[in-house]
Amino acid sequence: MLDKLPYEIFKQIACRIPQEDKISLTYVCKRSYESIIPFIYQNVFLNETYHISGDYDNSFGTCYWSVLNFHYIDEDDSNTKNDMSNRRLAKVKFSYFERTLAESPKRLCPLINRIRCTWHLNEDVMTNVLKLLSEYGSNLKFVDQFVRSSVNKGLEPLSKQLKTLTLTPPTLMPTITVRDDFPSVEEGGFDRLYVKWGLEGFWKFPNIEKLSLASLVYSEFFLMNCLAVFHNLKILKLDYMGKFDFDVSLINFLSKQVCGKKLQRFDIHCELNHRLFFPMTDNPLTRLNFDGFCPCSTCKNTIHEVILKKIFPETRSKLLKNPNKFQAHNFFYQMFFENKIMPYTNIIDNESPAMGWDSVPIETFVRKFNENLQSTIENTENITVNKITREDAISLYHLYLHYLKDVFKVFEQSLPNLEYLTINGIPTKIIQVDELQRCAVPLFYNNGYKSNSVYELVDAEALFS
């Protein structure tokens, strides 16, 4: 059926389906193959780590981009036979892409309009790819991210047609003597950079739609002025250097600005000041505290069946006798810092595909967490060790999202057009539940998730019927 559609209609469909479905269309018939191939090669994301498809929306990132598809290899798992490393596998997949282009350069290379790469890609393979594109890539317009300076020369033949290109520095920075008398943060040392670099000059451009503040020390004065001046702001990222506490007043201020009604994507890294139930004390007898947790039946079941029975089986009445073991039992720390289950998801940049740069599949997290638990309680007498499962890990993740209910609610209620929200690397989509309510749902490990910020609304007629 699709192969019989007019090209313009087919084009609109092809731009809205994920890579997996595009690949499937190549097997339907010759006409479908010839029609969909240009959309597969149009925007190529050259990744050196594995891509993760979300279970809430498996099309996220791959409607626009096509990625190199390969799985994660758990190299530390002694129970799995691994013939190659993750790095080796990435190189093999990249070389397959090069081979495909080399076999039909006149047909495939002109289809590529944009490529995204990093300097982590294999240098030899990247050099060969760029040689092919420099000779046959007549429609290549954009080269995003960095490529190694040693292979940059391969792009010289395309200099007249490229619209964007990120170059590496020509030489290494010279050795300098570092002064140790720079002003402290309290004295406004880093704040002076806003003035020194003339960043306030951006306020003269009120039509800015995308703002990313990263690796800067937080300046309330600068940020507030940006929010007040940039009336058309649709995308905002705040990733400051140093401590940046979450402040409801900031979101309230944003909601009162013109851009607050237009903002669609918000990525924020901040201190939430949540201590959870892990006590910060050296007291040899410490009680677990679940007072701030969601009272729903799902969270109660997770606390009793997973946390108390599997993670802290030696506890009695939530009483801990050895706080030194907290790090091995602290599943939140391991889940979001040590063995991160959350892939890198760039919601502010054309819905880039989610990549596992420094994360692991949830199955790997489960294995490593169980090993840590086993190492801390294997010598304790009369204790049965029940390993946590993949479903348990997802329940713990959902428990944490429920714990953040009040934080999510601030964004849901204050920013009416917000579509995507990432808080400390956790990506969510804001959905409309009914005429009055909106809620954030996770893009990953979404199966079985039910928001605790949505209430069933009953009108007078339904109440007394």
MOZIDA-V713705 format. One record per residue. N is the residue number from 1. PHI is phi in whole degrees, 0 to 359 (999 if undefined). BURIAL is # if it has 16 or more other ideal C-beta (glycine too) atoms within 10 Angstrom, else .. D_FIRST is the distance of its C-alpha to the first C-alpha in Angstrom with 2 decimals. Layout:
N,PHI,BURIAL,D_FIRST + N,PHI,BURIAL,D_FIRST
This chain:
1,999,.,0.00 + 2,298,#,3.81 + 3,289,.,5.45 + 4,261,.,5.45 + 5,285,.,7.01 + 6,299,.,10.78 + 7,302,.,12.63 + 8,298,.,14.68 + 9,290,.,12.07 + 10,300,#,10.44 + 11,298,.,14.14 + 12,295,.,14.94 + 13,288,.,12.45 + 14,298,#,13.66 + 15,283,.,17.20 + 16,241,.,16.94 + 17,246,#,15.72 + 18,288,#,18.40 + 19,302,#,19.10 + 20,302,.,18.35 + 21,288,#,14.66 + 22,298,#,14.59 + 23,298,.,16.29 + 24,299,.,13.91 + 25,293,#,11.02 + 26,291,.,13.53 + 27,263,.,13.47 + 28,289,.,9.89 + 29,197,.,10.57 + 30,297,.,12.97 + 31,293,.,10.94 + 32,296,#,9.55 + 33,300,.,13.21 + 34,293,.,14.71 + 35,281,#,12.84 + 36,268,#,13.70 + 37,306,#,17.15 + 38,301,#,18.94 + 39,281,#,18.19 + 40,286,#,19.55 + 41,264,#,22.71 + 42,298,#,23.30 + 43,232,#,25.52 + 44,252,#,27.15 + 45,259,#,29.41 + 46,274,#,31.96 + 47,259,#,33.32 + 48,253,#,36.30 + 49,226,#,35.93 + 50,286,#,33.28 + 51,268,#,30.45 + 52,242,#,30.18 + 53,266,#,27.07 + 54,287,#,28.05 + 55,274,.,27.43 + 56,281,#,27.29 + 57,216,#,24.58 + 58,287,.,23.29 + 59,269,#,21.59 + 60,300,#,25.07 + 61,89,#,25.87 + 62,256,#,22.91 + 63,285,#,20.48 + 64,268,#,22.93 + 65,260,#,24.63 + 66,246,#,23.84 + 67,246,#,26.65 + 68,282,#,28.33 + 69,262,.,27.51 + 70,207,#,30.53 + 71,267,.,32.42 + 72,271,#,35.94 + 73,254,#,38.80 + 74,278,#,41.67 + 75,292,.,44.44 + 76,270,.,47.23 + 77,278,.,46.09 + 78,289,.,48.53 + 79,275,.,46.51 + 80,243,.,43.56 + 81,275,.,43.86 + 82,248,.,42.62 + 83,277,.,42.44 + 84,208,.,41.93 + 85,273,.,42.34 + 86,299,#,39.78 + 87,295,.,40.96 + 88,295,.,40.63 + 89,298,#,37.10 + 90,298,#,36.10 + 91,295,#,37.69 + 92,298,.,35.86 + 93,296,#,32.43 + 94,295,#,33.47 + 95,293,.,34.68 + 96,297,.,31.33 + 97,297,#,29.77 + 98,298,#,32.58 + 99,296,.,32.09 + 100,297,.,28.40 + 101,296,#,29.38 + 102,293,.,32.31 + 103,287,.,30.32 + 104,221,.,28.12 + 105,295,#,30.07 + 106,289,.,29.28 + 107,267,.,25.51 + 108,268,#,25.30 + 109,301,#,28.39 + 110,294,#,27.55 + 111,283,#,24.38 + 112,278,#,26.68 + 113,256,.,27.83 + 114,213,#,29.55 + 115,231,#,31.11 + 116,236,#,33.04 + 117,217,#,35.77 + 118,222,#,39.16 + 119,282,.,42.37 + 120,280,#,41.89 + 121,295,#,39.41 + 122,302,#,41.00 + 123,295,.,42.96 + 124,294,.,42.64 + 125,293,#,38.88 + 126,297,#,38.55 + 127,299,#,40.85 + 128,294,#,38.73 + 129,297,#,35.51 + 130,294,#,37.32 + 131,297,#,38.69 + 132,296,#,35.26 + 133,291,#,34.07 + 134,293,#,37.32 + 135,267,.,36.83 + 136,242,#,33.10 + 137,278,#,31.85 + 138,292,.,32.15 + 139,250,.,29.92 + 140,290,#,31.46 + 141,243,.,32.96 + 142,228,.,33.67 + 143,237,#,35.46 + 144,265,#,35.98 + 145,68,.,38.72 + 146,272,#,41.50 + 147,237,#,41.69 + 148,299,.,44.94 + 149,300,.,47.45 + 150,291,.,47.83 + 151,251,#,44.27 + 152,300,#,44.18 + 153,297,.,45.53 + 154,294,#,42.33 + 155,266,#,40.81 + 156,302,.,43.57 + 157,297,.,41.75 + 158,261,#,39.04 + 159,301,.,41.64 + 160,283,.,41.03 + 161,257,.,37.30 + 162,288,.,37.27 + 163,260,.,37.31 + 164,222,.,38.17 + 165,202,.,39.97 + 166,265,.,41.97 + 167,260,.,45.10 + 168,278,.,47.44 + 169,302,.,51.17 + 170,296,.,52.92 + 171,218,.,55.69 + 172,291,.,56.75 + 173,295,.,58.68 + 174,292,.,62.42 + 175,289,.,64.70 + 176,231,.,66.38 + 177,273,.,68.95 + 178,276,.,67.41 + 179,280,.,69.64 + 180,248,.,70.32 + 181,247,.,71.70 + 182,288,.,68.46 + 183,296,.,68.48 + 184,284,.,67.23 + 185,298,.,64.28 + 186,297,.,66.81 + 187,272,.,68.46 + 188,81,.,65.25 + 189,299,.,64.76 + 190,282,#,60.96 + 191,298,#,60.68 + 192,295,.,62.42 + 193,297,.,59.38 + 194,301,#,57.58 + 195,280,.,60.43 + 196,299,.,61.04 + 197,273,.,57.44 + 198,67,.,57.27 + 199,294,.,54.25 + 200,295,.,55.47 + 201,295,.,54.56 + 202,294,.,50.90 + 203,294,.,51.92 + 204,281,.,52.12 + 205,243,.,48.32 + 206,290,.,47.24 + 207,269,.,43.61 + 208,301,#,42.84 + 209,253,.,39.62 + 210,227,.,39.73 + 211,230,#,42.94 + 212,233,.,43.62 + 213,250,#,47.19 + 214,227,.,47.68 + 215,59,.,50.80 + 216,240,#,53.11 + 217,284,#,55.76 + 218,300,#,54.89 + 219,234,#,56.45 + 220,300,.,56.17 + 221,299,.,57.51 + 222,292,#,54.93 + 223,296,#,51.92 + 224,299,.,53.06 + 225,293,.,53.49 + 226,298,#,50.03 + 227,294,#,48.49 + 228,282,#,50.66 + 229,269,#,49.97 + 230,277,#,46.27 + 231,292,.,44.91 + 232,259,.,41.31 + 233,299,#,41.10 + 234,242,#,37.69 + 235,229,#,37.98 + 236,223,#,41.20 + 237,231,#,42.33 + 238,238,#,45.85 + 239,224,#,46.93 + 240,282,#,50.67 + 241,274,.,53.17 + 242,87,.,55.66 + 243,282,.,55.86 + 244,219,#,53.75 + 245,281,.,54.11 + 246,293,#,51.49 + 247,227,.,52.99 + 248,300,.,51.73 + 249,298,.,53.66 + 250,295,#,51.45 + 251,291,#,48.28 + 252,296,.,50.23 + 253,297,#,51.31 + 254,299,#,47.75 + 255,295,#,46.57 + 256,272,.,49.20 + 257,272,#,48.13 + 258,299,.,45.64 + 259,292,#,43.35 + 260,298,#,43.46 + 261,275,.,41.25 + 262,249,#,38.71 + 263,301,#,38.68 + 264,247,#,35.25 + 265,223,#,35.95 + 266,221,#,39.26 + 267,240,#,40.33 + 268,228,#,43.94 + 269,245,.,46.28 + 270,204,#,49.45 + 271,272,.,52.16 + 272,269,.,51.45 + 273,57,.,54.96 + 274,258,.,53.73 + 275,268,.,56.08 + 276,54,#,54.10 + 277,254,#,56.30 + 278,273,#,57.65 + 279,290,.,61.26 + 280,258,.,62.76 + 281,205,.,66.17 + 282,262,.,68.43 + 283,299,.,69.72 + 284,294,.,69.75 + 285,240,.,68.90 + 286,229,#,65.90 + 287,258,.,63.75 + 288,293,#,59.99 + 289,236,.,58.97 + 290,245,#,55.81 + 291,298,.,57.02 + 292,272,.,54.36 + 293,269,#,51.40 + 294,296,#,48.92 + 295,273,.,50.38 + 296,293,.,47.08 + 297,296,.,46.93 + 298,295,#,44.39 + 299,292,#,46.64 + 300,299,.,49.73 + 301,295,.,48.19 + 302,296,#,47.25 + 303,297,#,50.80 + 304,280,.,52.52 + 305,273,.,50.33 + 306,253,#,49.26 + 307,291,#,51.76 + 308,281,#,54.95 + 309,270,.,54.31 + 310,250,#,52.54 + 311,275,#,53.26 + 312,236,#,56.80 + 313,292,.,57.93 + 314,274,#,61.55 + 315,281,#,61.79 + 316,228,.,63.82 + 317,55,.,63.43 + 318,62,.,61.28 + 319,259,.,64.34 + 320,258,#,63.92 + 321,254,.,66.84 + 322,221,.,65.59 + 323,298,#,63.85 + 324,293,.,63.79 + 325,269,#,60.80 + 326,303,#,58.64 + 327,298,.,56.73 + 328,289,#,55.46 + 329,267,#,54.60 + 330,285,#,53.19 + 331,293,#,49.51 + 332,295,#,48.60 + 333,297,.,50.29 + 334,291,#,48.67 + 335,289,#,45.20 + 336,247,#,45.18 + 337,229,.,47.70 + 338,279,.,48.68 + 339,238,#,45.52 + 340,297,#,42.99 + 341,263,#,39.80 + 342,264,#,38.28 + 343,290,#,36.28 + 344,285,#,36.84 + 345,236,#,34.36 + 346,266,#,34.71 + 347,281,#,33.39 + 348,261,#,35.01 + 349,231,.,33.41 + 350,52,.,29.73 + 351,51,#,28.98 + 352,301,#,30.04 + 353,302,#,28.87 + 354,286,#,31.42 + 355,238,#,33.74 + 356,269,#,36.42 + 357,308,.,39.15 + 358,233,.,42.01 + 359,243,#,40.36 + 360,230,#,39.80 + 361,301,#,37.33 + 362,296,#,38.68 + 363,296,.,39.46 + 364,291,#,41.82 + 365,301,#,43.44 + 366,300,#,44.07 + 367,298,#,45.70 + 368,291,#,47.95 + 369,293,#,48.91 + 370,296,#,49.93 + 371,296,.,51.99 + 372,296,#,53.77 + 373,297,#,54.51 + 374,299,.,55.82 + 375,291,.,58.13 + 376,265,#,59.77 + 377,235,#,60.43 + 378,292,.,60.79 + 379,263,.,64.58 + 380,275,.,64.90 + 381,280,.,66.40 + 382,58,.,64.93 + 383,236,.,61.50 + 384,270,.,58.29 + 385,266,.,55.52 + 386,256,.,52.09 + 387,290,.,49.39 + 388,283,#,46.78 + 389,252,.,43.17 + 390,301,.,39.89 + 391,296,.,39.54 + 392,297,#,43.09 + 393,297,#,42.32 + 394,294,#,39.37 + 395,296,#,41.70 + 396,295,#,44.28 + 397,295,#,41.77 + 398,295,#,40.83 + 399,300,#,44.58 + 400,293,#,45.10 + 401,298,#,42.37 + 402,295,#,44.08 + 403,296,#,47.34 + 404,270,#,46.00 + 405,308,#,45.23 + 406,294,.,47.81 + 407,291,#,46.60 + 408,299,#,42.97 + 409,299,.,44.20 + 410,302,#,45.97 + 411,288,#,42.78 + 412,299,#,40.65 + 413,271,.,43.18 + 414,264,#,44.38 + 415,242,#,41.28 + 416,295,.,38.97 + 417,253,.,36.02 + 418,293,#,36.17 + 419,254,.,32.77 + 420,230,#,33.79 + 421,222,#,37.24 + 422,242,#,38.69 + 423,244,#,42.22 + 424,52,#,43.99 + 425,84,#,40.85 + 426,261,#,39.14 + 427,275,#,35.82 + 428,224,#,34.70 + 429,245,#,32.28 + 430,270,#,33.81 + 431,246,.,31.87 + 432,270,.,32.76 + 433,277,.,33.86 + 434,210,.,35.05 + 435,296,.,36.69 + 436,249,.,39.68 + 437,243,#,38.78 + 438,230,#,36.95 + 439,210,#,37.10 + 440,266,#,36.39 + 441,237,#,34.24 + 442,289,#,34.21 + 443,284,#,31.26 + 444,238,#,32.41 + 445,55,#,33.64 + 446,273,#,32.33 + 447,303,.,31.77 + 448,87,.,34.46 + 449,280,#,35.66 + 450,226,.,37.00 + 451,296,#,38.69 + 452,260,#,42.35 + 453,251,#,42.44 + 454,251,.,40.47 + 455,243,.,42.48 + 456,282,.,41.64 + 457,267,.,42.61 + 458,237,.,44.32 + 459,272,.,45.44 + 460,299,.,48.59 + 461,295,.,46.87 + 462,289,.,45.04 + 463,292,.,48.19 + 464,252,.,50.41 + 465,277,.,48.01
